[in-house]
Amino acid sequence: MTLLPPGLSGGARIAHAGTGRWLALALLLTTWIGALDYFSGYELRLGSLYLLPIALATWKAGRHAGLSIAAAACLCWLFSFSSSHGYARPELFYWDGLVMVGVFVVFVILLTRLRLALHRADERFVRVLDEMHAAVYVVDPHSGRILYANRRLAEMIGAEPNMLGAADLPQYLTVGDGHDRRGAPYPSQGFSSEERRDPASGRWYLVQFGPIPWQDTSAVTLIVVTDISDRRHAQFLRRENRDMLYRTSRLSALTEATSALAHEINQPLMAIASYNDACLRLLASETMDRAELVHAIKKSHGQAIRAGNIVTRMRDFVRSKHPQPVLCELNAIVREAIELMEARIEDHCVVVNVVLGEDLPPILADRFLLEQVVVNLLENAVDAMRPLVQARRRLTVSTGRQPAGVITVSISDNGEGIPAAIDKHLYTPFRSTKPQGLGLGLSICRSVVEAHGGHLWHDPNPGGGTIFHFTIAAEDE
């Protein structure tokens, strides 16, 4: 009976017993080969078969066991061949024995090194898997038994997964619907992925799974579970930031629009009053011109509609609580923005040159936000030309399609340009060239344009002043 060292664990006892069985089998094979050689008078010459039990003992029990079986094989060869060898000189017989001993020893050493190299490769691979942040395990799709699991899975479930089956794992760590996780839920080819949520902790996991070959059996399923809670939280924060950006943009635009609303709506109201005075004078005249009276009434009606449109546009903007991307024409947005700025442009005696591209494709955008971007750039251009004499104030607005499949809007002025000290910080919040400015306009404009997948930048105008450009992707691309 083999004695085990004191305190040997149950797993070690099983491994020790398994090693003993392999050694017994190797010794039995060695004895059987020696017996066949002896009873056949060495006519069969089975000495090369001794490599089989030597290999078995070395691979299963290690180098010392292999050398022990090699020594036993040499003794069997010596016993079975010493009385029937055909060498005329005894030295040749012993030389043959030494060669066999050398071959056996070299064979054991090489096989031991191969076994050690494979073992170290397995250790490195397992160490890599154990150090991964993701949980990795392999499950038999037929029995549902877990064949391998890394340390991360054990930490996630708080138990030893090798003693469990796939059906014992929490649903968010497995493949399938959680009712029957054997056979059908596992894919037969290719890798798939699902996002799962742990209802207890509220954390999110990305479960990736697919078939892989496993030892000598049929294909098994590899499952990789990655905690993506931080990524999901970052996505949520990005959505919150977009909504906050939109609200900030609306508040800034509303502040500017409110101050301009009185001025803008005052013009059509004053025009209506003027046309009404003209109508009263015509009616009081004895030689009333009916055509002139109708013309004055129509003009008054048109100004009333204009005032209503200004109020309606402001009301729609205030009611818009979330970005509402719709298919729209960029040229129409530019025209509406110029119309909103019409009173201010006239007050500052600015000549506007509008060059809009033809047959531009539609864009998918929030028209109110994009309109406010154009209005803000127009306001900046008008303000930049205040120091100039009125005859030199010229503003150019153009649109066009670029080869990359985007539409470009350019707004240029011939003002004094942007000071070099602030040019690099032009889009930084709270940095402004205006004495009363907050420095939020261009920062919000850039954020709005980038939220639409575009880009905002500026260049010096060769004729003096600055040109601001921004791009928006065309929808047909």
Residue pairs with C-beta under 8 A, 6 or more apart in sequence:
2 16
2 20
4 12
4 13
4 16
8 16
18 60
19 60
19 61
19 65
22 56
22 57
22 60
22 61
22 65
23 57
23 60
23 61
23 65
23 68
23 69
25 53
25 56
26 53
26 54
26 56
26 57
26 60
26 65
26 69
27 53
27 69
27 72
29 52
29 53
29 56
30 50
30 53
30 69
30 72
30 73
30 76
31 72
31 76
33 46
33 49
33 50
33 53
33 73
33 76
34 73
34 76
34 77
34 79
34 80
35 80
36 44
36 46
37 44
37 45
37 46
37 47
37 76
37 77
37 80
37 81
38 79
38 80
40 46
41 84
42 80
42 81
42 84
42 85
47 77
47 81
47 100
50 70
50 73
50 76
50 77
50 104
51 104
51 107
53 69
53 73
54 66
54 69
54 70
54 73
54 104
54 107
54 108
55 66
55 107
55 111
56 69
57 65
57 66
57 68
57 69
58 65
58 66
58 69
58 107
58 108
58 111
58 112
58 115
59 111
59 115
62 112
63 108
63 109
63 112
66 108
66 111
66 112
67 105
67 108
70 101
70 104
70 105
70 107
70 108
73 104
74 97
74 100
74 101
74 104
77 97
77 100
78 97
81 93
82 93
85 93
85 96
87 93
87 96
126 150
129 136
129 150
130 150
130 151
130 152
132 150
132 152
133 152
133 226
133 227
134 152
134 224
134 225
134 226
134 227
135 149
135 150
135 152
135 153
135 156
135 173
135 224
135 225
135 226
136 148
136 149
136 150
136 152
136 153
136 222
136 223
136 224
136 225
137 146
137 148
137 149
137 150
137 153
137 161
137 223
138 146
138 147
138 148
138 149
138 212
138 214
138 220
138 221
138 222
138 223
139 145
139 146
139 147
139 166
139 186
139 220
139 221
139 223
140 146
140 147
140 217
140 220
140 221
141 182
141 183
141 186
141 211
141 219
141 220
141 221
142 182
142 183
142 218
143 165
143 182
144 165
144 166
144 167
144 181
144 182
145 165
145 166
146 161
146 162
146 164
146 165
146 166
147 214
147 220
148 162
149 161
149 162
153 161
153 173
153 225
154 160
154 161
156 173
156 225
157 164
157 169
157 170
157 173
161 169
166 174
166 181
166 182
167 181
167 182
170 198
171 178
171 196
172 196
172 197
172 198
172 199
172 205
172 207
173 196
173 205
173 207
173 223
173 225
174 181
174 185
174 207
174 223
175 181
175 185
175 186
175 194
175 207
175 209
175 221
175 223
176 184
176 185
176 186
177 185
186 209
186 211
186 221
187 209
187 210
187 211
187 221
188 211
189 210
189 211
190 210
191 208
191 209
191 210
192 208
192 209
192 210
193 206
193 207
193 208
193 209
194 206
194 207
195 204
195 205
195 206
195 207
195 228
196 204
196 205
196 206
196 207
197 203
197 204
197 205
198 204
198 205
202 229
203 227
203 229
204 227
204 228
204 229
204 232
205 225
205 226
205 227
205 228
205 229
206 225
206 226
206 228
207 223
207 224
207 225
208 223
208 224
208 225
208 226
209 221
209 222
209 223
209 224
210 221
210 222
211 219
211 220
211 221
211 222
212 219
212 220
212 221
212 222
213 219
213 220
214 220
242 323
242 451
243 322
243 323
245 444
245 447
245 448
245 451
246 322
246 323
246 366
246 369
248 440
248 444
249 369
249 372
249 444
249 447
249 448
250 317
250 318
250 320
252 438
252 440
252 441
252 444
253 317
253 372
253 375
253 376
254 317
254 318
256 376
256 379
257 314
257 317
260 340
260 343
260 344
261 310
261 314
263 343
263 344
264 310
264 340
264 343
265 307
265 310
265 311
267 343
268 303
268 304
268 306
268 307
268 310
269 303
269 307
271 299
271 300
271 303
272 300
272 303
272 304
272 307
275 296
275 297
275 299
275 300
275 303
276 300
278 296
279 293
279 296
279 297
279 300
282 288
282 289
282 292
282 293
282 296
283 293
310 340
313 336
313 340
316 368
317 368
320 366
320 368
323 366
323 369
323 451
324 366
324 368
325 364
325 365
325 366
325 452
326 364
326 365
326 366
326 367
327 362
327 363
327 364
327 475
328 362
328 363
328 365
328 367
329 360
329 362
329 363
330 360
330 363
330 365
330 370
330 399
330 407
330 409
330 472
331 356
331 357
331 360
331 399
333 365
333 367
333 370
333 371
333 374
334 354
334 356
334 374
334 397
334 399
334 409
335 354
335 356
336 371
337 371
337 374
337 375
337 378
338 345
338 352
338 354
338 374
338 378
338 397
340 371
340 375
341 375
341 378
341 379
341 382
344 379
344 382
345 352
345 378
345 382
345 395
348 382
348 385
348 386
348 390
348 393
349 390
349 393
350 382
350 385
350 393
350 394
350 395
351 393
351 394
351 395
352 395
352 396
352 397
353 394
353 395
353 396
353 397
354 396
354 397
354 398
355 396
355 397
355 398
355 399
356 397
356 398
356 399
357 398
357 399
357 400
357 401
357 407
360 399
360 400
360 401
360 407
360 474
361 401
361 407
361 474
361 475
361 476
361 477
362 474
362 475
362 476
363 407
363 452
363 472
363 473
363 474
363 475
364 475
365 452
365 472
366 452
369 448
369 452
370 448
370 452
370 472
372 448
373 445
373 448
373 449
373 470
374 409
374 411
376 441
376 442
376 444
376 445
377 411
377 445
377 468
378 395
378 397
378 411
379 441
380 441
380 442
380 468
381 395
381 411
381 412
381 413
381 415
381 465
381 466
381 468
382 395
382 413
383 434
384 413
384 415
384 416
384 417
384 465
384 466
385 392
385 393
385 394
385 395
385 413
385 414
385 415
385 465
386 415
387 415
387 416
388 414
388 415
388 416
392 414
393 414
394 413
394 414
395 411
395 412
395 413
396 410
396 411
396 412
396 413
397 409
397 410
397 411
398 409
398 410
399 407
399 408
399 409
399 410
400 407
400 408
400 410
401 407
401 408
401 474
402 408
402 471
405 473
405 474
405 477
406 454
406 471
406 472
406 473
406 474
406 477
407 471
407 472
407 473
407 474
408 469
408 470
408 471
409 469
409 470
409 471
409 472
410 467
410 468
410 469
411 467
411 468
412 461
412 465
412 466
412 467
412 468
413 461
413 465
413 466
414 461
414 463
414 464
414 465
415 464
415 465
415 466
416 464
416 465
417 460
417 461
417 464
417 465
417 466
418 426
418 433
418 458
418 460
418 466
419 433
422 431
422 433
425 431
426 442
426 458
427 442
427 443
427 446
427 456
428 439
428 443
429 439
429 440
429 443
430 438
430 439
430 440
431 439
432 438
432 439
432 441
442 456
445 456
445 470
446 456
449 455
449 456
449 470
449 471
449 472
450 456
452 472
452 473
453 472
453 473
454 470
454 471
454 472
454 473
455 470
455 471
456 468
456 469
456 470
457 468
457 469
457 470
458 466
458 467
458 468
458 469
459 466
459 467
459 469
460 466
460 467
461 467
